[in-house]
Amino acid sequence: MKRYSSPNFLFSLFILGIISINTSIAIDQKEDLNRIKSKAVEIKKQIRDLKIQHTKLKVKEITKAADSDKVYTKSENVKLLEIKISTLKKDLHHLGKIISHDRMPKNSRNSRRHAIKKNPYESYPELYDISKVKKANYAIGDGSKSKPFAIENYNQLQSIAHFPRSNFILSKNIDLSEKQWIPIPEFFGTFDGDNKEVTGLNWKDQRRAKEGFAFIMNLDGGTIKNIKFNKVEVHGYRRISTIVDQTIANSGALIENVHVSGNLSIAEAHLSGVVGAIRAGNEIKASSFTGSLKQTASGGPSDYGFVGGVVRSCAGKCSSLASSGSIHSIRGKVGGVVQQVYEQGVLFNSESAMNINPDYLPSCSKGNRVGGLVAILADEGSIENSHATGTICAQHYVGGLVAETWRIKSTAKISNSSFKGKLKWNNFLGIGAIIGFSTRPIILENIEWDPEHSGVENATGGRNRRRMPANINKRD
């Protein structure tokens, strides 16, 4: 008897076979991921145990390595433990990259990506090669919190790169005018400037390196405080900040009482006077920038500039910040203090006296999305007790405090703030004394501006201007 198999029946068998194979692959992948996670937990435990040994070794003389019969001096034993910890951390870093995509919700992956991939200098080792830095000897201190290493000269300052988990204090003013600074890749300790000054930090990028420059590239739970950087001259292609490029998310990093004066410029995008990114769980306070910031290239999207007077982006706490001088941007997204406040970021008790794009007066034919304090206010971000003065000039999307709002949630607000400067623009698209362009309601409380002096009657521009609360005060 001749058997006949219908095409539908054969197709069903084919599909079942594919499903079976894919299920088997998925199970294997899940098992591999579980093994990787278990390995990561194991490595974390090893690092914790080694750190305990390392701490004990600093306070007590130990002459025998934990896993060897060879007798070592105390300093040699400390070095062995540091090497082991460093090696394990690299392994953990690699495992973290593998499992991060699977274990984080979609809305958290961006922050996690920055937290794990925190070494942009790996792509450009010639710019951040600390092997070129000679290890300095510190005559005073042991690197602990109670006895930080005392820095007296350039070599000791640059040598921080070799001791990223130690603590330091600046005991003398330092001049870097004749030195080429190599950015410190990452820092976990405390650097206390003791109200001293670093003069002449300089850098000029001739190779168009896209990962940019900062005194320290990644601040991971560390603290930088009580220091002035004067006569800064830093000019690059992209991603430039004076003190820190980015803080690692939720690490508890703190930047306090840090003041910068000088001139910084980029050709492309991402420029800030003091710090690049203050991510969630980190803070900058009582800090300032005075001088000139310039973004010069005209290629690419017209709003692709990303310039902040003090901070480029703030998802943490940014308080008591001040900026003065001038910002020149041929493109856009420029904030007098912060370029973007987003997630649950807060800008508090801050002020800007920046003149933005004064070179384009009176036509104001360049630049857009320019705000006296902030370019973009997004998500649940808020601005409190902050003020802007100076003259702001741009084509459109111009706001005395904020240029534009994005993805605004019901809790976002601007309160107890004022604009006392002047607005100049090229056309009437998105012009407001407080917010240039907003499409969603936002809470405005105790807001003040002078229509005659600012040149603007309305508080906000855009489709949402009629839905703003009534407690907005015009000064007569």
C-alpha positions as CSV (number, residue, x, y, z in Angstrom):
1,M,0.0,0.0,0.0
2,K,1.4,3.3,-1.1
3,R,1.7,5.9,1.7
4,Y,1.3,9.5,1.0
5,S,2.6,12.3,3.2
6,S,1.0,15.7,2.6
7,P,3.2,18.8,2.2
8,N,1.5,20.3,5.3
9,F,2.4,17.3,7.4
10,L,6.1,17.4,6.2
11,F,6.2,21.2,6.8
12,S,4.9,20.6,10.4
13,L,7.6,18.1,11.0
14,F,10.2,20.6,9.7
15,I,8.9,23.4,12.0
16,L,8.9,21.0,15.0
17,G,12.5,20.1,14.3
18,I,13.6,23.7,14.2
19,I,11.7,24.5,17.4
20,S,13.4,21.5,19.1
21,I,16.9,22.7,17.9
22,N,16.3,26.3,19.1
23,T,14.9,25.1,22.4
24,S,18.1,23.0,22.9
25,I,20.3,25.9,22.0
26,A,18.4,28.2,24.4
27,I,18.8,25.7,27.2
28,D,22.5,25.4,26.5
29,Q,22.8,29.2,26.4
30,K,20.9,29.6,29.7
31,E,23.2,27.0,31.3
32,D,26.3,28.8,30.0
33,L,24.9,32.1,31.4
34,N,24.3,30.5,34.8
35,R,27.8,29.1,34.8
36,I,29.2,32.6,33.9
37,K,27.1,34.2,36.7
38,S,28.4,31.6,39.2
39,K,31.9,32.3,38.1
40,A,31.4,36.1,38.6
41,V,30.1,35.5,42.1
42,E,33.1,33.3,42.9
43,I,35.5,35.9,41.6
44,K,33.8,38.7,43.7
45,K,34.4,36.5,46.8
46,Q,38.0,36.0,45.9
47,I,38.5,39.8,45.4
48,R,36.8,40.5,48.8
49,D,39.1,37.9,50.6
50,L,42.2,39.4,48.9
51,K,41.2,42.9,49.9
52,I,40.9,41.8,53.5
53,Q,44.4,40.3,53.3
54,H,45.6,43.5,51.6
55,T,44.2,45.7,54.5
56,K,45.7,43.4,57.2
57,L,49.0,43.5,55.5
58,K,49.2,47.3,55.6
59,V,48.8,47.3,59.4
60,K,50.7,44.2,60.3
61,E,54.0,42.8,59.2
62,I,53.5,39.6,57.2
63,T,56.5,37.9,55.7
64,K,54.9,34.8,54.0
65,A,52.7,34.9,50.9
66,A,49.4,33.2,51.4
67,D,49.9,30.6,48.6
68,S,53.6,30.1,48.6
69,D,56.5,28.9,50.8
70,K,58.7,31.7,49.7
71,V,59.4,34.4,52.2
72,Y,58.7,38.0,51.0
73,T,59.2,41.4,52.4
74,K,56.0,43.4,53.4
75,S,56.1,45.6,50.3
76,E,56.6,42.6,48.0
77,N,53.7,40.8,49.5
78,V,51.5,43.9,49.1
79,K,52.5,44.1,45.5
80,L,51.6,40.4,44.9
81,L,48.1,40.9,46.4
82,E,47.6,44.0,44.2
83,I,48.5,42.1,41.1
84,K,46.1,39.2,42.0
85,I,43.3,41.7,42.7
86,S,43.9,43.5,39.4
87,T,43.9,40.2,37.5
88,L,40.6,39.1,39.1
89,K,39.0,42.4,38.4
90,K,39.8,42.2,34.7
91,D,38.2,38.7,34.6
92,L,35.2,40.1,36.4
93,H,35.0,43.0,34.0
94,H,35.0,40.6,31.1
95,L,32.2,38.4,32.6
96,G,30.2,41.5,33.4
97,K,30.1,42.5,29.7
98,I,28.8,39.0,28.8
99,I,25.9,38.9,31.3
100,S,24.9,42.6,31.6
101,H,22.6,42.5,28.6
102,D,20.6,39.6,30.0
103,R,20.3,40.6,33.6
104,M,19.3,44.3,33.2
105,P,15.8,45.7,32.2
106,K,15.8,47.6,29.0
107,N,15.4,51.0,30.7
108,S,18.5,50.3,32.8
109,R,20.9,49.0,30.1
110,N,22.2,52.4,29.1
111,S,23.4,53.1,32.7
112,R,24.7,49.6,33.1
113,R,26.6,49.8,29.8
114,H,28.4,52.9,31.0
115,A,29.1,51.2,34.4
116,I,30.7,48.2,32.8
117,K,32.3,49.6,29.8
118,K,34.2,52.3,31.8
119,N,37.5,52.3,30.1
120,P,37.3,54.2,26.8
121,Y,41.0,54.7,26.9
122,E,41.4,51.0,25.9
123,S,40.5,52.0,22.3
124,Y,43.2,54.6,22.3
125,P,46.1,53.3,24.4
126,E,48.6,55.7,22.9
127,L,46.7,58.6,24.5
128,Y,46.3,57.0,27.9
129,D,49.4,54.9,28.2
130,I,50.3,55.0,31.9
131,S,53.3,52.8,31.2
132,K,54.9,56.1,30.1
133,V,54.4,57.4,33.6
134,K,57.3,56.9,36.0
135,K,56.2,55.6,39.4
136,A,56.9,58.3,41.9
137,N,58.0,57.9,45.5
138,Y,55.9,59.6,48.1
139,A,57.9,60.8,51.1
140,I,54.9,61.6,53.2
141,G,51.9,59.3,53.9
142,D,51.0,55.7,53.1
143,G,47.9,56.2,50.8
144,S,45.4,55.5,53.5
145,K,42.5,57.9,54.4
146,S,44.2,58.9,57.6
147,K,47.6,59.3,56.0
148,P,47.2,60.2,52.4
149,F,50.2,60.4,50.0
150,A,51.4,64.0,49.9
151,I,51.8,65.4,46.3
152,E,54.6,68.0,45.9
153,N,55.5,67.9,42.2
154,Y,54.3,66.9,38.7
155,N,55.7,63.4,38.8
156,Q,53.9,62.6,42.0
157,L,50.7,64.1,40.6
158,Q,50.9,62.1,37.4
159,S,51.8,58.9,39.3
160,I,48.2,58.8,40.8
161,A,47.5,56.6,37.7
162,H,49.6,53.8,39.3
163,F,47.8,54.0,42.6
164,P,44.1,54.5,41.7
165,R,42.8,53.1,45.0
166,S,45.0,55.2,47.2
167,N,44.2,58.6,48.8
168,F,46.2,61.8,48.1
169,I,46.5,65.4,49.3
170,L,48.1,68.2,47.4
171,S,50.7,69.9,49.6
172,K,52.1,72.4,47.1
173,N,50.9,74.4,44.1
174,I,51.9,72.7,40.8
175,D,52.6,74.2,37.4
176,L,51.9,71.9,34.4
177,S,52.5,74.6,31.7
178,E,55.5,72.8,30.3
179,K,54.2,69.3,30.8
180,Q,52.0,67.0,28.7
181,W,49.3,65.5,30.9
182,I,48.4,61.8,30.4
183,P,44.8,61.3,31.6
184,I,44.4,59.1,34.6
185,P,42.3,56.2,33.3
186,E,40.3,55.6,36.5
187,F,40.3,56.6,40.1
188,F,38.6,55.1,43.2
189,G,40.2,57.0,46.1
190,T,40.2,60.5,47.5
191,F,42.1,63.4,46.0
192,D,42.1,66.4,48.3
193,G,43.6,69.6,46.8
194,D,43.8,71.2,50.2
195,N,42.7,74.5,48.5
196,K,46.0,74.5,46.4
197,E,46.2,75.3,42.7
198,V,47.2,73.4,39.6
199,T,48.2,75.8,36.8
200,G,48.5,75.3,33.1
201,L,46.8,71.9,32.5
202,N,47.1,71.7,28.7
203,W,46.4,69.2,25.9
204,K,46.0,69.5,22.2
205,D,44.6,66.5,20.2
206,Q,46.2,66.3,16.8
207,R,44.9,62.8,16.1
208,R,41.1,63.3,16.3
209,A,40.8,60.8,19.1
210,K,37.1,60.4,19.8
211,E,37.4,59.4,23.4
212,G,38.7,62.8,24.4
213,F,40.5,64.2,27.5
214,A,40.1,64.9,31.2
215,F,42.4,65.0,34.2
216,I,40.7,61.7,35.3
217,M,38.6,59.8,32.7
218,N,36.5,57.7,35.1
219,L,35.7,58.4,38.7
220,D,34.4,55.2,40.3
221,G,33.2,55.9,43.8
222,G,36.1,58.3,44.4
223,T,36.2,61.9,45.6
224,I,37.9,65.0,44.2
225,K,37.7,68.1,46.3
226,N,39.1,71.5,47.3
227,I,41.2,72.3,44.3
228,K,41.6,75.1,41.6
229,F,42.7,74.5,38.0
230,N,43.8,77.8,36.5
231,K,45.0,78.8,33.0
232,V,43.6,75.5,31.5
233,E,44.2,75.2,27.7
234,V,42.6,72.0,26.3
235,H,41.7,71.7,22.7
236,G,40.5,68.5,21.0
237,Y,38.2,66.8,18.6
238,R,35.5,65.3,20.8
239,R,34.6,64.7,24.4
240,I,36.5,67.2,26.5
241,S,36.2,68.1,30.2
242,T,38.8,69.5,32.6
243,I,38.4,67.3,35.7
244,V,36.5,64.1,35.0
245,D,35.0,62.6,31.9
246,Q,32.4,60.6,33.6
247,T,31.3,59.2,37.0
248,I,30.4,55.6,37.1
249,A,26.7,55.0,37.8
250,N,25.6,54.5,41.4
251,S,29.2,54.4,42.7
252,G,28.8,57.3,45.2
253,A,31.4,59.5,43.4
254,L,31.7,63.1,44.7
255,I,33.2,66.2,43.2
256,E,33.2,69.1,45.7
257,N,34.7,72.6,45.8
258,V,36.5,72.3,42.4
259,H,37.0,75.4,40.4
260,V,38.3,75.8,36.8
261,S,39.3,78.7,34.7
262,G,40.7,78.7,31.2
263,N,39.8,77.9,27.6
264,L,38.5,74.7,26.2
265,S,37.4,73.8,22.6
266,I,36.2,70.9,20.5
267,A,35.6,70.5,16.8
268,E,32.7,68.0,17.1
269,A,30.7,67.5,20.3
270,H,30.6,66.9,24.1
271,L,32.3,69.7,25.9
272,S,32.1,70.8,29.5
273,G,34.0,73.1,31.8
274,V,34.4,70.8,34.8
275,V,32.8,67.3,34.5
276,G,31.3,65.3,31.6
277,A,28.7,63.0,33.1
278,I,27.3,63.0,36.6
279,R,25.4,59.7,36.5
280,A,22.7,58.5,38.9
281,G,24.0,58.0,42.5
282,N,26.8,60.6,42.2
283,E,27.1,64.3,43.1
284,I,28.9,67.5,42.2
285,K,28.6,70.6,44.4
286,A,30.1,74.0,45.2
287,S,32.1,74.0,41.9
288,S,32.5,76.5,39.0
289,F,33.9,77.2,35.6
290,T,35.1,80.6,34.4
291,G,36.4,81.2,30.8
292,S,35.6,80.2,27.3
293,L,34.0,77.1,25.8
294,K,34.0,76.6,22.0
295,Q,32.5,74.1,19.6
296,T,33.6,74.9,16.1
297,A,32.8,72.3,13.4
298,S,29.7,72.7,11.3
299,G,29.4,69.2,9.9
300,G,26.8,66.7,11.1
301,P,23.3,67.4,12.6
302,S,22.6,71.0,13.3
303,D,21.8,70.4,17.0
304,Y,24.8,68.1,17.7
305,G,26.9,70.1,20.0
306,F,26.3,69.1,23.6
307,V,28.0,71.8,25.6
308,G,27.6,72.5,29.3
309,G,29.2,75.3,31.2
310,V,30.0,73.2,34.2
311,V,28.6,69.7,33.6
312,R,27.6,68.0,30.3
313,S,24.9,65.7,31.7
314,C,23.3,65.3,35.2
315,A,21.3,62.3,36.3
316,G,22.5,62.7,39.9
317,K,22.7,65.7,42.2
318,C,24.2,68.9,40.8
319,S,24.2,71.7,43.4
320,S,25.7,75.1,44.0
321,L,27.3,75.4,40.6
322,A,28.3,78.6,38.9
323,S,29.5,79.5,35.4
324,S,30.7,82.8,33.8
325,G,32.4,83.8,30.6
326,S,31.2,82.8,27.1
327,I,30.1,79.7,25.2
328,H,30.4,79.6,21.4
329,S,28.6,76.7,19.6
330,I,28.0,76.6,15.9
331,R,25.6,73.7,16.5
332,G,23.3,73.2,19.4
333,K,22.2,71.7,22.8
334,V,24.0,74.3,24.9
335,G,23.3,74.9,28.6
336,G,24.9,77.7,30.6
337,V,25.5,75.3,33.6
338,V,24.4,71.8,32.4
339,Q,23.7,70.6,28.9
340,Q,21.1,68.0,30.1
341,V,19.3,67.2,33.3
342,Y,17.6,63.8,33.0
343,E,16.3,60.7,34.8
344,Q,15.9,62.0,38.4
345,G,18.7,64.5,38.2
346,V,18.5,67.7,40.1
347,L,20.1,71.1,39.4
348,F,19.9,73.1,42.7
349,N,21.1,76.5,43.9
350,S,23.1,77.2,40.8
351,E,23.6,80.2,38.5
352,S,25.0,81.1,35.1
353,A,26.4,84.5,33.9
354,M,27.4,83.0,30.6
355,N,27.0,84.9,27.4
356,I,26.1,82.3,24.8
357,N,27.0,82.8,21.1
358,P,27.9,86.5,21.5
359,D,29.9,86.3,18.2
360,Y,26.6,85.8,16.3
361,L,24.9,89.0,17.4
362,P,22.9,90.6,16.0
363,S,21.8,88.1,13.4
364,C,21.9,85.0,15.7
365,S,22.1,82.8,12.6
366,K,23.9,79.9,14.2
367,G,23.1,77.5,17.0
368,N,19.8,76.1,18.4
369,R,18.4,74.5,21.5
370,V,20.2,76.9,23.8
371,G,19.2,77.5,27.5
372,G,20.6,79.9,30.0
373,L,20.9,77.1,32.6
374,V,20.0,73.9,30.8
375,A,19.6,72.8,27.2
376,I,17.4,69.7,27.7
377,L,15.3,69.0,30.8
378,A,14.0,65.4,30.5
379,D,12.2,62.6,32.4
380,E,11.8,63.5,36.1
381,G,14.6,66.1,36.1
382,S,14.1,69.3,38.1
383,I,15.6,72.8,38.5
384,E,15.4,74.5,41.9
385,N,16.5,77.9,43.2
386,S,18.7,78.6,40.2
387,H,19.2,81.8,38.1
388,A,20.6,82.8,34.7
389,T,21.8,86.2,33.4
390,G,23.8,87.1,30.4
391,T,22.8,87.3,26.7
392,I,21.6,84.2,24.9
393,C,21.8,84.2,21.1
394,A,20.6,81.4,18.7
395,Q,18.4,80.6,15.7
396,H,15.5,78.9,17.5
397,Y,14.5,76.8,20.6
398,V,15.9,79.5,22.9
399,G,14.9,79.6,26.6
400,G,16.1,81.8,29.4
401,L,16.4,78.8,31.7
402,V,15.7,75.7,29.6
403,A,15.8,75.3,25.8
404,E,13.6,72.3,25.5
405,T,11.9,69.5,27.5
406,W,11.9,65.9,26.5
407,R,9.8,62.9,27.8
408,I,8.7,65.0,30.8
409,K,7.0,63.2,33.6
410,S,4.4,64.6,36.0
411,T,7.0,65.1,38.8
412,A,9.4,67.3,36.7
413,K,9.4,70.9,37.7
414,I,11.2,74.3,37.8
415,S,10.8,76.2,41.0
416,N,12.1,79.4,42.7
417,S,14.2,80.3,39.7
418,S,14.6,83.4,37.5
419,F,15.9,84.7,34.2
420,K,17.5,88.2,34.3
421,G,19.3,88.2,31.0
422,K,18.4,88.9,27.4
423,L,17.2,86.6,24.6
424,K,18.1,87.1,21.0
425,W,16.9,84.8,18.2
426,N,16.6,84.5,14.4
427,N,13.0,83.3,14.1
428,F,10.0,82.7,16.4
429,L,10.2,78.9,16.6
430,G,10.4,77.9,20.3
431,I,11.2,81.1,22.1
432,G,10.4,81.5,25.9
433,A,11.7,83.5,28.8
434,I,11.7,80.2,30.9
435,I,11.4,77.3,28.4
436,G,12.0,77.6,24.7
437,F,9.9,74.7,23.6
438,S,7.7,72.3,25.6
439,T,5.1,69.8,24.4
440,R,3.9,68.5,27.8
441,P,2.8,70.2,31.0
442,I,5.5,70.9,33.5
443,I,5.3,72.4,37.0
444,L,6.5,75.9,37.2
445,E,6.6,77.5,40.7
446,N,7.7,81.0,41.7
447,I,9.3,81.8,38.4
448,E,10.4,85.3,37.6
449,W,11.6,87.3,34.6
450,D,11.4,90.9,33.2
451,P,9.7,90.9,29.8
452,E,11.0,94.3,28.9
453,H,14.6,93.5,29.7
454,S,14.6,89.9,28.4
455,G,12.6,90.9,25.2
456,V,10.1,88.0,25.7
457,E,6.5,88.2,26.9
458,N,5.7,84.5,27.2
459,A,7.1,82.1,29.7
460,T,7.3,79.2,27.3
461,G,7.2,78.5,23.6
462,G,5.8,75.5,21.8
463,R,2.4,73.8,21.8
464,N,2.2,73.6,25.6
465,R,2.6,77.3,26.5
466,R,-1.1,77.8,27.4
467,R,-1.1,74.9,29.9
468,M,1.4,76.3,32.3
469,P,0.4,77.1,35.9
470,A,-0.5,80.6,36.7
471,N,2.1,81.2,39.5
472,I,4.6,82.8,37.1
473,N,5.6,86.3,37.9
474,K,6.7,88.9,35.4
475,R,8.7,91.7,36.9
476,D,7.4,95.1,36.1
